Amino acid sequence: MSKKATKTVAAKPPTRSAETKKAIAVTSVKPAKKAVAKKIAGKQPAMKTARRSTADVAKLRKLVISGSKAKKPAEVIAKELGISKTYVYALKRKA
């Protein structure tokens, strides 16, 4: 059994041949392109990856631990330090 197409595509109107004056049916029509950068609700753009020295990581780890002791959520700590929320959890785990 073949599946029915779920997407409807606006077909181009048939054109006429200049020589024969017959209508030419357009068989293959590509769907109209929508915005390339389609934003998903709630998704943030990817942060730039940075290489950090061990001293920088140690400072970040201390700040993350002090923030978690102050009962701050991981999202708030991540925004303050400019790192991702998953990296906050990774730094907590290594401490």
HELIX and SHEET records of a PDB file:
HELIX    1   1 THR A   54  LYS A   69  1                                  16    
HELIX    2   2 ALA A   74  LEU A   81  1                                   8    
HELIX    3   3 LYS A   85  LYS A   94  1                                  10    
SHEET    1   A 2 THR A  15  ARG A  16  0                                        
SHEET    2   A 2 ALA A  23  ILE A  24 -1                                        
END                                                                             
